[in-house]
Each structure stands twice: as C-alpha cells, then as structure tokens.
Amino acid sequence: MTAISNNQVAIIRTERGMRILSTRITIYDVMDFLKAHYPPKLIRDRFNLTDAQINSALSYIETNRSQIEAEYQKVLHTREEIHQYWEDSNSEYFAYLATKPHKPGQEALWAKLEQQKSDRASVMV
C-alpha cells in the first residue's frame, strides 16, 4: 500500500487501485460520476465524503489526469469483461426463468412491472 498525501487526505494505492484513505471509495468510483457530469457536491454526498476528501480526490485526478485516465480505461475494460462473463454464465438460467409461469395471484404485480419496464424504455429512447 502506497500513500500519497494530498491536502491532508491521502490517496492510497491498494490491490483495488487508487482509493481515498479511510474509505472504500476508489478514484475510479469518483471518475464514474465525473464522466456522468455530476457536480463535486453531489459526488461528495453520494459517497458520504468530507469536503477535504472530495477535494483531495479531485485534485489528485486533475494533477495525474493522464495516468488516472489510463488506469480508469483498464478498470472499465475489466468491469465489462466481468459483466460479460456473468451474463454468459447465467444466460441459460435467465432463459429458464423466463419460461417458468408466474405464481397464481400475482398477475397484477407482473402487469405493473411490465408497465414500469415499458415506461422506462420509452424514456430512454
């Protein structure tokens, strides 16, 4: 574990990558929200960070932009590989579940679920 002091809050390198000291929040978690154009205040609130912690993370990202961006791309690639692995591993099970009939008496719940899925899909388009 390597500690890098930054504005009295350390950013440390662990086996999970760069993270904010005394948290389980990685710099890559913060990057996800930055890429989605979240303001720092909302990122801070989302992860329950202090002002010093979020400022330290943002400062570290800005100072080491190219290195962090390269690592972030690797993290995204690894996430996608893991997602694809589980998607492939569970595809037969999901297909099996789709063929099973619903429990009697839950028709209204399933209709509501299908309506919500339809509403969500129409908003995404």
C-alpha atoms as one frame of an Amber mdcrd trajectory, in Angstrom:
protein
   0.000   0.000   0.000   1.423   3.357  -1.052   0.139   6.583   0.483   0.169
   9.835  -1.420  -0.619  12.808   0.781  -2.792  15.419  -0.840  -4.357  18.333
   1.067  -4.116  16.442   4.406  -6.073  13.496   2.952  -4.186  10.602   1.472
  -4.890   8.820  -1.758  -3.512   5.307  -1.432  -2.812   2.515  -3.875  -4.235
  -0.847  -2.843  -4.926  -4.089  -4.655  -8.238  -2.486  -5.730  -6.435   0.530
  -7.200  -6.217   4.119  -6.043  -8.603   4.897  -3.205  -9.331   7.610  -0.685
  -7.749   6.823   2.689 -10.161   5.626   5.393 -12.810   4.773   2.789 -13.541
   2.038   0.296 -14.121   4.655  -2.398 -11.747   4.399  -5.329 -10.677   7.234
  -7.577 -12.396   5.268 -10.357 -15.713   5.465  -8.479 -15.323   9.238  -8.427
 -14.355   9.184 -12.119 -17.606   7.384 -12.992 -19.577  10.292 -11.610 -17.300
  12.929 -13.108 -17.765  11.312 -16.538 -21.534  11.485 -15.967 -21.148  15.253
 -15.281 -22.123  15.132 -11.619 -21.036  18.195  -9.631 -18.477  17.595  -6.861
 -21.034  18.338  -4.131 -23.299  15.525  -5.302 -20.365  13.127  -5.622 -19.295
  14.056  -2.097 -22.825  13.454  -0.800 -23.239  10.211  -2.762 -20.149   8.689
  -1.165 -20.551  10.432   2.205 -17.131  12.088   1.899 -15.844  15.152   3.672
 -15.006  18.317   1.758 -11.311  17.542   2.279 -11.723  14.020   0.897 -13.578
  15.020  -2.273 -11.257  17.975  -2.852  -8.257  15.709  -2.400  -9.646  13.171
  -4.866 -10.477  15.829  -7.451  -7.074  17.448  -7.017  -5.324  14.103  -7.391
  -7.301  13.297 -10.532  -6.510  16.685 -12.050  -2.818  16.503 -11.159  -2.416
  12.959 -12.513  -5.011  13.123 -15.300  -3.222  11.011 -17.937  -2.183   8.242
 -15.519  -5.614   8.082 -13.872  -7.402   8.141 -17.234  -5.296   5.194 -18.462
  -5.996   3.219 -15.281  -9.687   4.144 -15.479  -9.907   2.745 -19.024  -8.387
  -0.529 -17.784 -10.916  -0.622 -14.932 -13.784  -0.084 -17.392 -12.462  -2.862
 -19.604 -12.177  -5.242 -16.634 -15.709  -4.350 -15.497 -17.033  -5.130 -18.962
 -15.205  -8.474 -19.067 -16.634  -9.432 -15.676 -20.121  -8.324 -16.699 -19.911
 -10.324 -19.923 -18.643 -13.393 -18.070 -21.609 -13.372 -15.689 -24.032 -12.563
 -18.472 -22.770 -15.575 -20.437 -22.663 -17.819 -17.364 -26.236 -17.023 -16.400
 -27.887 -16.777 -19.835 -29.262 -20.335 -19.708 -30.637 -19.786 -16.216 -32.288
 -16.483 -17.236 -33.835 -18.231 -20.260 -35.126 -20.979 -17.979 -36.627 -18.431
 -15.561 -38.358 -16.660 -18.448 -40.198 -19.867 -19.351 -41.471 -20.519 -15.827
 -45.075 -19.493 -15.217 -45.752 -16.774 -12.658 -47.207 -17.709  -9.296 -51.011
 -17.572  -9.211 -52.466 -14.379  -7.787 -49.557 -12.157  -8.855 -50.907 -11.113
 -12.249 -51.444  -7.506 -11.141 -47.866  -7.245  -9.852 -46.445  -8.602 -13.117
 -48.639  -6.247 -15.144 -47.373  -3.316 -13.065 -43.764  -4.454 -13.542 -44.217
  -4.744 -17.306 -45.772  -1.263 -17.401 -42.812   0.176 -15.481 -40.371  -1.525
 -17.860 -42.267  -0.100 -20.814 -42.310   3.400 -19.297 -38.576   3.246 -18.556
 -37.787   2.036 -22.085 -39.801   4.862 -23.647 -37.953   7.468 -21.555 -34.541
   6.065 -22.595 -35.370   6.426 -26.294
